[in-house]
């Protein structure tokens, strides 16, 4: 009987452990593959009834929306990676009613790029005939922000648009996998502005990070629940976190203020501009403080105050520019200062200047 109870306890423990592992698994992020500042409409998202089901369950389709012409708009790489498949020769506005060799099996003019940091793949389909730069070929590298083609209407396509999905292997019919956009969560009918930024990567709340990141370690930590109430709010950005110190009036100790902390280690030395993202409202703390520090790099220690009420949009704000060394652990800690106000610990963006 005792042995049976121990076995049951072990089974329960591993079930809980696996559940926790499932909860903390990271999801990949990418930029929109368009000129920064341009607005785009998601005309078909995940599980779309028109064609996003089965192996294409986690695909997205984009047009300019607002009655703007999509055909011929530049498509930029959102990752730093290698071209592993490139198909051209499919005409626009023809052969659009099926998937067969004449339209590259439905993909039309298409590129598949393997991300160097994660070994994930991105498929871009229905590109305009002749728009893929002549110097791009299989085996070539592309940078974030580099032009890889233009929006077209080739392949199995009912109108000019860009099809995009992520996959774990290079197979032509591989299963699509879930990912987030750095700009925010998208579904059919969503409008979003591209933030595509060369030489950059993003660390989001707790676990999610962008493809083409330059980190060998990354984790997020938050203040204990008994100290602050944290609320996950996915409507403005994937896994956005805000915290409100309900007990500030009763617990005035400095260490009981709500806080969030990122810990990371880079795989290369460089000078980085570091940005933080938050959406400002009157409920946010107008006087939060960010600390950048490292026990392994004592020369790095900065204290930066910021007003999280400054902007009503979900924008990036410059935190600091500094040199960070490879394989050293660094921390960025955000701490609230004002009674009853929220702090937003949404994400960090690193732009490497050299």
C-alpha positions in Angstrom: 0.0 0.0 0.0 2.8 2.4 0.9 4.6 1.6 -2.4 1.4 2.3 -4.3 1.0 5.6 -2.6 4.6 6.6 -3.5 4.0 5.6 -7.1 0.8 7.7 -7.2 2.7 10.6 -5.6 5.5 10.4 -8.1 3.1 10.2 -11.0 1.2 13.3 -9.7 4.5 15.1 -9.2 5.7 14.5 -12.8 2.3 15.4 -14.1 2.5 18.8 -12.3 6.1 19.2 -13.4 5.2 18.6 -17.1 2.3 21.0 -16.7 4.7 23.7 -15.4 7.2 23.0 -18.2 4.4 23.4 -20.7 3.4 26.7 -19.2 6.9 28.2 -19.3 7.9 27.1 -22.8 8.9 30.0 -24.9 7.2 31.1 -28.1 9.1 32.6 -31.0 8.5 36.1 -32.2 9.3 38.0 -35.4 8.8 41.4 -36.9 6.3 42.1 -39.6 8.2 41.7 -42.9 7.4 45.2 -44.2 8.8 48.8 -44.3 8.9 50.2 -40.8 6.0 52.5 -40.1 3.7 51.1 -42.8 0.3 49.8 -41.8 -1.0 46.4 -42.8 -4.2 44.4 -42.4 -4.2 40.7 -41.5 -6.8 39.4 -43.9 -6.5 35.8 -42.8 -5.0 34.6 -39.5 -4.6 31.3 -37.7 -7.3 28.6 -38.4 -8.7 30.7 -41.2 -11.6 29.0 -43.0 -10.4 29.9 -46.5 -7.0 28.1 -46.5 -5.4 28.3 -43.1 -6.1 24.9 -41.7 -4.3 21.5 -41.5 -0.6 22.1 -42.2 -1.2 25.9 -42.6 -3.1 26.3 -39.3 -0.6 28.9 -38.0 -0.2 31.0 -41.2 -1.0 34.7 -41.8 -2.0 36.7 -44.9 -1.4 40.4 -45.3 -2.6 43.3 -47.5 -2.2 47.0 -47.1 -5.9 47.5 -46.3 -7.7 50.9 -46.2 -8.2 50.5 -50.0 -4.4 50.8 -50.7 -2.8 48.8 -53.4 -0.7 45.9 -52.0 0.7 44.6 -55.3 4.4 45.6 -55.6 4.9 46.6 -51.9 8.4 45.7 -50.6 8.7 42.5 -48.5 11.6 42.7 -46.0 13.3 39.9 -44.1 12.3 39.9 -40.4 15.2 37.6 -39.5 18.9 37.1 -40.0 19.2 33.7 -41.8 20.0 31.6 -44.8 17.9 31.1 -47.9 17.3 27.4 -48.2 14.6 27.4 -50.9 13.8 29.9 -53.6 11.3 29.4 -56.5 10.5 31.9 -59.2 8.9 31.8 -62.6 5.2 31.8 -61.5 3.1 34.4 -63.3 1.0 36.9 -61.4 -2.8 36.9 -62.0 -2.6 33.5 -63.7 -2.7 29.9 -62.7 -4.3 31.0 -59.4 -7.0 28.3 -59.1 -4.9 25.4 -57.8 -1.6 24.0 -56.7 0.5 22.4 -59.4 4.1 22.7 -60.8 3.1 25.6 -63.0 2.7 27.8 -60.0 5.3 26.2 -57.8 2.8 23.9 -56.1 0.6 26.8 -55.0 3.4 28.9 -53.3 3.9 31.0 -56.4 7.2 32.9 -56.2 8.5 31.9 -52.8 11.4 32.0 -50.4 12.1 29.8 -47.4 14.6 31.3 -44.9 16.3 29.4 -42.0 17.0 31.5 -39.0 20.6 31.3 -37.8 19.8 31.6 -34.0 16.9 29.1 -33.7 17.0 26.9 -36.8 13.3 27.7 -37.4 12.1 28.4 -41.0 9.9 31.2 -42.5 8.0 30.7 -45.7 7.1 33.8 -47.8 4.7 33.1 -50.6 2.8 34.6 -53.6 5.6 37.2 -54.3 5.5 39.3 -57.5 7.1 37.7 -60.5 10.6 39.1 -61.0 10.7 40.9 -57.6 13.2 38.7 -55.8 16.5 40.5 -56.1 18.8 38.9 -58.7 21.7 38.3 -56.3 19.6 36.2 -53.8 19.9 32.5 -54.3 19.9 29.4 -52.1 22.7 29.4 -49.6 22.9 33.2 -49.4 22.4 35.1 -46.2 19.8 37.8 -45.6 19.8 40.4 -42.9 16.8 41.8 -40.9 15.3 44.6 -43.0 16.8 43.4 -46.3 14.5 43.3 -49.3 13.6 39.8 -50.4 10.8 40.5 -52.8 7.5 42.3 -53.4 3.9 41.4 -52.7 2.4 39.7 -55.7 -0.5 37.5 -56.8 1.3 34.3 -57.9 0.5 30.7 -57.0 -2.8 29.7 -55.3 -3.9 33.2 -54.6 -7.2 35.0 -55.0 -5.7 38.6 -54.8 -2.4 40.3 -54.2 -1.2 39.5 -50.7 1.7 38.1 -48.7 1.4 34.7 -47.1 3.7 34.0 -44.1 4.2 31.1 -41.8 6.8 29.4 -39.6 7.9 25.8 -39.7 10.3 23.5 -37.8 11.7 21.8 -40.9 12.6 22.7 -44.5 10.0 20.3 -46.1 7.7 21.9 -48.6 4.6 20.6 -46.9 5.8 20.9 -43.3 3.4 21.6 -40.5 3.2 25.3 -39.6 4.0 26.2 -36.0 2.7 28.9 -33.7 4.6 32.2 -33.3 4.0 35.8 -32.2 4.6 39.1 -33.9 6.7 41.6 -32.0 4.2 44.3 -33.0 1.4 42.5 -31.1 -1.2 39.7 -31.4 -2.9 39.4 -34.8 -6.1 37.9 -36.1 -8.3 38.4 -39.1 -9.2 42.1 -39.4 -6.3 43.3 -37.3 -4.4 46.4 -38.5 -0.8 46.8 -37.3 2.2 49.0 -38.0 5.5 47.3 -38.9 8.4 47.8 -36.5 11.0 45.9 -38.6 14.4 47.0 -37.2 17.8 45.9 -38.6 20.5 44.5 -36.3 18.0 44.0 -33.4 16.3 41.4 -31.3 13.6 41.4 -28.7 13.1 39.8 -25.3 9.5 39.8 -24.2 7.8 39.0 -20.9 9.3 36.1 -19.1 10.2 33.6 -21.8 9.4 34.7 -25.4 12.2 36.0 -27.6 12.6 36.9 -31.2 14.2 34.8 -33.9 17.7 36.0 -34.7 18.3 36.8 -31.1 21.9 37.2 -29.7 21.3 35.6 -26.3 22.6 32.4 -24.8 20.5 32.7 -21.7 17.3 34.6 -20.9 14.7 34.5 -18.1 12.3 36.9 -16.4 11.3 37.2 -12.8 8.5 39.0 -11.0 7.9 40.1 -7.4 6.1 37.6 -5.2 2.4 37.5 -5.4 2.0 38.4 -1.8 3.8 41.7 -2.6 2.0 42.7 -5.8 -0.8 41.6 -8.0 0.3 40.8 -11.5 -2.2 40.8 -14.4 -1.5 39.1 -17.8 -3.2 41.3 -20.5 -2.8 39.8 -24.0 -5.0 42.3 -25.8 -2.3 44.9 -26.4 0.8 42.7 -26.8 1.6 39.0 -26.3 2.1 38.3 -22.6 2.2 41.9 -21.6 2.5 42.2 -17.8 1.4 44.9 -15.5 1.7 44.9 -11.7 -0.2 46.9 -9.1 1.1 47.1 -5.5 -2.1 46.8 -3.5 -0.3 46.8 -0.2 2.0 49.9 -0.6 0.0 51.9 2.0 0.5 49.1 4.6 4.0 47.8 3.6 6.3 50.7 3.1 9.5 48.8 3.0 11.6 49.6 -0.2 11.7 45.9 -1.1 7.9 45.5 -1.2 7.4 47.7 -4.3 6.3 45.8 -7.4 9.1 44.8 -9.7 10.1 42.8 -12.7 13.6 41.7 -13.6 15.1 40.4 -16.9 18.3 38.3 -16.7 20.2 37.7 -20.0 23.6 36.7 -21.4 24.7 37.7 -24.9 26.7 35.6 -27.4 28.7 38.6 -28.7 30.2 41.9 -27.4 28.7 45.1 -28.9 27.3 48.5 -28.3 23.6 48.3 -27.9 20.7 50.7 -27.8 18.2 49.2 -25.4 14.5 50.1 -25.6 11.6 49.2 -23.3 8.0 48.9 -24.4 4.9 50.0 -22.6 1.6 51.6 -23.2 1.1 54.7 -21.1 -2.2 55.5 -19.3 -3.1 57.5 -16.2 -3.1 54.2 -14.3 0.6 53.7 -14.9 3.4 54.8 -12.6 4.8 58.2 -13.7 8.1 57.6 -12.0 9.3 54.1 -12.4 13.0 53.3 -12.1 15.0 50.9 -14.3 18.3 49.5 -13.1 20.9 48.0 -15.4 23.7 46.0 -13.6 26.0 43.0 -13.7 28.1 41.3 -11.0 30.3 40.0 -13.8 30.8 43.4 -15.5 31.1 45.9 -12.6 31.6 48.8 -14.9 27.9 48.5 -16.0 25.5 50.1 -13.5 22.9 52.6 -14.4 19.7 54.0 -12.8 17.1 55.4 -15.2 13.8 57.0 -14.2 10.9 57.0 -16.7 7.3 58.2 -16.9 5.1 55.3 -17.9 2.2 57.8 -18.5 4.1 59.6 -21.3 2.5 57.9 -24.3 -0.9 56.4 -24.8 0.3 54.1 -27.7 2.1 50.8 -27.2 5.5 52.2 -28.1 9.2 51.6 -27.7 11.1 54.1 -25.5 14.9 54.4 -25.4 16.3 53.2 -22.0 20.1 53.5 -22.5 23.0 53.0 -24.9 25.9 50.9 -23.6 28.5 48.3 -24.3 27.6 44.8 -23.2 30.1 42.0 -23.2 29.7 38.4 -24.4 29.0 35.6 -22.0 28.4 38.0 -19.0 25.2 37.9 -17.1 23.2 41.2 -17.0 20.1 42.3 -15.3 17.5 45.0 -16.1 15.2 45.5 -13.1 12.0 47.6 -13.3 10.6 48.9 -10.0 7.4 50.8 -9.2 7.6 54.0 -7.1 4.1 55.4 -6.8 1.3 54.1 -4.5 -1.5 52.4 -6.3 -0.1 52.7 -9.8 0.7 49.9 -12.3 4.0 49.2 -13.9 4.3 47.7 -17.4 7.1 45.2 -18.1 6.3 44.2 -21.6 9.5 43.8 -23.5 13.1 44.8 -24.3 14.5 45.6 -27.7 18.3 45.5 -28.3 19.6 47.3 -31.4 23.3 46.6 -32.0 25.2 49.6 -33.5 28.6 47.8 -33.6 
